[in-house]
Amino acid sequence: MIIKSFKIFTLTLFILFFVGQYSKAEAMPEVFAQSYIVIDSDSGRIIGSRNPNEKLPIASTTKILTTILAIENIKNIEKKIEVPAKCTGIEGSSIYLRPKQIVSIKDLLYGTMLRSGNDAAATLAAFAGRNSEDGFVDMMNKRAVELGAFNSSFANPHGLNDENHYSTAYDLALISRHAMKNDIFKTISSAEQYKAESMNTVFYNKNKVVHQYEYGNGVKIGYTKAAGRCLVASAEKEGTEIIVVVLNDGNWFDDSYKIFDWAFENYKSYQIVEQGQFAGRTSDGNPVFISESFSYLLTEDEKDKVRFETNITAPMILNKDNKVICGEYNIYLGDELIHTGSLVAENN
């Protein structure tokens, strides 16, 4: 359907930008990881990376996808289930489940994330995968593709070595960014400790980020000889949340802390447009508005380089909020397009 464009113009934004002296971001500190990436959790902007698409073993950082997939596919996490015998006695990290033990799914989620229990991850996979680990692994691979993690392949829910089990720093960042938007996952990931009532034990989080770094709020560690030390870490300061992925990094925690310090020193998340913000008028004088809020990570010297253009068209279809779509808007950082959204009018 071809829509005639009535008006294209540039708005001067009232976005709380400041006029002043701008300085360029300092150089990122040295990082020892074989592969790493630094992204804005909100917008997904990448502000640092090396070999971000290199396919590597990722050890127990696998459990980020396992946990969010279980949360998304299990309606009642308070439910208690029986542990299958096949899910016990798995090598590596464990919460020492016993065959036919009755445990809550919630406790399994915490045991998977905080203690990196391979038995907990396998039990979640068996239940969410309808008693089929293969079925759950298929779900993992499908979900990864849906999230844009195209260079990943999962062969199990826990991350033990397998030639068909790998991911990339970029893909892990995408998966983690999605997972951290889920309130249940974020609560689990950020916990320093947790009392597992159904097991009568306390789990302490192996991820030192939540203990050591002032603004740390997740996500997951992983280690095998093949993968080396792998870490997906997140931290939030004054509304800016950064996700760091380092793979095969013997300096994993210190590198992540240095990166967080650098990112918070040089970048800040700014709301560029707000849902419901006035954006112009159609040719017959009806007002149009921004459909959804959008924030973006910027340095001081980038703030005055943001520009906003609208393309107001004839009214089109109704969207899910019963608004009439009247075109789109584009946001640029210099000449780079960083976001496209819809313009809407009230459905009178």
C-alpha positions in Angstrom: 0.0 0.0 0.0 1.5 3.3 -1.1 0.9 6.2 1.3 1.2 9.7 0.1 3.6 11.8 2.3 2.1 15.1 3.2 4.9 16.6 5.3 8.5 16.0 6.2 10.1 18.4 8.7 12.7 18.5 11.5 11.6 19.2 15.0 13.8 21.0 17.5 13.6 18.7 20.5 12.9 19.6 24.0 14.9 16.7 25.5 16.7 18.1 28.5 19.9 18.5 26.5 22.4 20.9 28.0 24.5 23.5 26.4 28.1 23.6 27.6 31.6 22.3 27.1 31.7 18.8 25.7 34.6 16.4 26.0 35.1 13.2 24.1 34.9 9.8 25.9 38.1 8.5 27.3 39.7 5.5 25.7 38.3 2.2 27.0 40.6 0.4 29.5 42.7 -2.6 28.4 40.7 -5.9 28.6 42.3 -9.3 28.6 39.4 -11.3 27.3 39.6 -13.2 24.0 36.2 -11.8 23.2 34.2 -9.1 24.8 31.3 -6.7 24.3 29.9 -3.7 26.2 26.3 -2.7 25.6 23.5 -0.4 26.8 20.9 -2.6 28.3 18.1 -0.2 27.3 18.8 0.6 23.7 21.3 -2.1 22.9 23.9 0.4 21.8 27.4 -1.3 21.6 30.1 1.0 23.1 33.0 -1.4 23.1 34.0 -4.8 21.7 36.7 -7.1 20.5 35.9 -10.3 18.4 32.2 -10.0 19.5 31.1 -12.6 16.9 33.7 -15.2 17.5 32.1 -18.5 18.3 33.4 -19.8 21.6 32.4 -22.3 24.4 30.5 -20.3 27.0 30.3 -22.7 30.0 27.6 -21.9 32.5 26.7 -18.6 31.1 24.4 -20.9 29.1 22.2 -20.9 32.1 21.0 -17.4 31.4 19.0 -18.7 28.5 18.0 -21.8 30.4 16.6 -19.7 33.3 14.7 -17.1 31.2 13.3 -19.8 29.0 12.1 -21.8 32.0 10.5 -18.6 33.5 8.8 -17.9 30.2 7.4 -21.4 29.9 6.4 -22.3 33.4 3.3 -20.6 34.6 3.7 -21.2 38.4 7.2 -21.1 39.7 6.0 -21.8 43.2 5.0 -25.3 42.0 6.8 -28.2 43.5 8.0 -31.0 41.3 9.9 -34.4 41.6 13.5 -34.5 40.5 14.1 -37.1 37.8 16.9 -39.5 38.5 18.5 -38.7 35.1 19.0 -35.1 36.3 21.1 -36.0 39.4 24.8 -36.8 39.7 25.7 -34.5 36.7 29.4 -33.6 36.7 30.5 -30.1 37.6 28.7 -27.5 39.7 25.8 -29.0 41.6 23.2 -28.3 44.3 23.2 -32.0 45.1 19.7 -32.9 44.1 18.5 -36.5 44.8 16.3 -38.7 42.7 12.6 -38.2 43.4 13.3 -35.2 45.8 10.5 -32.7 45.9 11.6 -29.2 45.2 10.1 -25.9 44.1 10.7 -24.6 40.6 11.6 -21.2 42.2 14.3 -22.9 44.3 15.6 -24.6 41.1 15.8 -21.2 39.3 17.9 -19.7 42.1 20.0 -22.9 42.3 20.7 -22.6 38.6 21.6 -18.9 38.6 23.3 -18.4 42.0 25.0 -21.8 42.5 25.2 -22.8 38.8 23.8 -26.2 39.6 24.0 -28.4 36.5 21.5 -30.7 38.2 19.1 -27.8 38.8 19.4 -26.6 35.1 18.7 -30.2 33.9 15.7 -30.5 36.1 14.2 -27.2 34.9 14.9 -28.3 31.3 13.2 -31.7 31.9 10.1 -30.0 33.3 9.8 -27.1 30.9 10.7 -29.4 28.0 7.9 -31.8 28.9 10.3 -34.4 30.2 12.5 -34.1 27.2 15.9 -32.4 27.5 16.1 -32.6 23.7 12.8 -30.8 23.5 14.1 -28.1 25.8 17.3 -27.7 23.8 15.3 -27.3 20.7 13.4 -24.5 22.5 16.7 -22.9 23.5 17.9 -22.8 19.9 14.6 -21.5 18.6 14.5 -18.8 21.2 18.1 -17.8 20.5 17.2 -17.2 16.9 14.1 -15.2 17.8 16.3 -12.9 19.9 18.8 -12.4 17.0 21.5 -14.7 18.4 22.2 -16.3 15.0 25.8 -17.4 15.8 24.9 -19.6 18.8 24.2 -23.4 19.1 23.0 -25.0 22.3 23.4 -28.7 22.9 22.4 -28.8 26.6 20.9 -26.6 29.3 23.9 -26.3 31.6 27.0 -25.5 29.4 29.2 -28.6 29.8 31.5 -29.0 26.9 30.1 -30.2 23.6 31.4 -29.3 20.1 27.9 -28.2 19.1 27.5 -25.9 22.1 28.8 -22.4 21.6 27.9 -18.8 21.4 29.4 -15.3 21.0 29.8 -12.3 23.2 27.3 -10.4 21.0 24.7 -13.2 21.2 25.1 -13.6 25.0 24.6 -9.8 25.3 21.4 -10.0 23.3 20.1 -13.0 25.4 21.1 -11.3 28.7 19.6 -8.0 27.7 16.3 -9.8 27.0 16.5 -11.7 30.3 17.2 -8.7 32.4 14.0 -7.1 31.3 12.1 -9.9 33.1 11.4 -8.9 36.7 11.6 -12.4 38.0 14.9 -13.1 36.3 16.4 -9.8 37.4 15.4 -10.4 41.0 17.0 -13.8 40.9 20.2 -12.6 39.1 20.8 -9.7 41.5 20.3 -11.7 44.7 23.4 -12.0 46.9 21.9 -15.0 48.7 18.7 -16.9 48.8 17.0 -19.4 51.2 15.7 -22.4 49.4 12.9 -23.5 51.6 12.1 -26.7 49.8 15.7 -27.8 50.2 16.4 -26.3 53.6 19.5 -24.6 52.4 20.9 -21.2 51.5 22.4 -20.4 48.2 25.1 -17.7 48.0 25.6 -16.1 44.6 28.9 -17.2 42.9 28.8 -14.0 40.8 31.1 -11.6 42.7 29.7 -8.7 40.7 26.7 -8.5 43.0 28.9 -8.6 46.1 31.9 -6.5 45.1 30.8 -3.9 42.6 28.7 -1.0 44.1 26.2 -0.9 41.2 26.3 -4.6 40.3 23.0 -6.3 39.7 23.7 -9.6 37.8 24.2 -11.8 35.6 26.1 -15.1 35.5 29.6 -16.6 35.7 30.9 -19.7 33.8 34.0 -21.8 33.8 35.3 -24.9 32.1 38.8 -25.7 31.0 37.7 -25.4 27.4 35.9 -22.1 27.8 38.1 -20.5 30.3 36.6 -17.9 32.7 33.4 -16.4 31.2 31.3 -13.7 32.7 28.2 -11.8 31.8 27.9 -8.9 34.2 25.4 -6.1 34.6 25.4 -2.9 36.6 23.0 0.0 37.0 23.8 3.6 38.1 21.4 6.5 38.0 19.1 4.9 35.5 21.9 3.7 33.1 22.3 -0.1 32.9 25.4 -1.6 31.2 25.9 -5.2 30.3 29.4 -6.6 29.9 30.3 -9.9 28.4 33.9 -11.3 28.7 34.8 -14.7 27.3 38.0 -16.6 28.1 39.2 -13.9 30.5 41.5 -14.7 33.4 40.9 -11.2 34.7 37.2 -11.5 34.4 35.9 -9.6 37.4 38.5 -6.9 37.5 38.0 -6.3 33.7 34.3 -6.0 34.1 34.7 -3.5 37.0 37.1 -1.4 34.9 34.7 -1.4 32.0 31.7 -0.4 34.2 33.7 2.5 35.7 34.7 3.7 32.3 31.2 3.4 30.9 29.5 5.3 33.8 32.2 8.0 33.6 31.7 8.6 29.9 28.2 7.6 29.1 24.7 8.3 30.3 21.3 7.1 29.2 19.1 10.0 28.0 15.4 9.8 27.1 15.3 11.1 23.6 11.5 11.1 23.1 8.6 10.3 25.4 5.4 8.4 24.7 2.6 10.9 24.0 5.0 13.7 23.1 3.6 16.1 20.5 5.4 15.6 17.1 3.5 17.8 14.6 0.2 17.9 12.7 -1.3 16.2 9.7 -2.2 18.2 6.6 -5.7 18.8 8.0 -4.4 20.1 11.3 -4.8 17.1 13.6 -2.0 16.6 16.1 0.2 13.5 16.1 2.2 12.1 18.9 5.2 9.8 19.7 4.0 6.1 20.1 6.7 4.9 22.5 9.4 6.3 24.6 13.0 5.9 23.5 16.3 6.3 25.5 19.8 6.1 24.2 23.3 6.0 25.7 25.3 9.1 24.9 28.5 10.9 25.7 28.6 14.6 26.6 29.8 15.5 23.1 27.2 13.4 21.4 24.1 15.1 23.0 24.0 18.0 20.6 24.4 15.7 17.6 21.1 14.0 18.0 18.4 15.1 15.5 14.8 14.0 14.9 12.8 13.9 11.7 9.2 13.1 11.1 7.4 11.8 8.1 3.7 12.5 8.7 1.3 10.6 6.3 -2.3 10.0 5.8 -3.9 8.0 8.6 -3.4 4.3 8.2 -4.3 1.3 10.4 -5.2 1.1 14.1 -2.4 -0.2 16.3 -2.8 -2.3 19.4 -3.5 0.8 21.6 -6.4 1.9 19.4 -4.3 4.7 17.9 -4.3 5.8 14.3 -0.8 5.5 12.7 0.1 8.7 10.9 3.6 8.0 9.8 7.0 7.5 11.4 9.8 9.4 13.0 13.6 8.8 12.7 16.2 9.7 15.3 19.8 10.2 14.1 23.1 10.5 15.9 25.0 12.6 13.4 24.3 10.8 10.1 23.7 7.4 11.8 20.1 6.3 12.1 19.7 4.9 15.6 15.9 4.5 16.0 12.6 4.5 14.0 9.2 4.7 15.6 5.6 5.3 14.8 3.6 8.5 14.9 0.0 8.2 16.1 -3.2 10.2 16.5 -6.1 9.7 18.8 -8.9 7.5 17.4 -11.8 9.8 17.7 
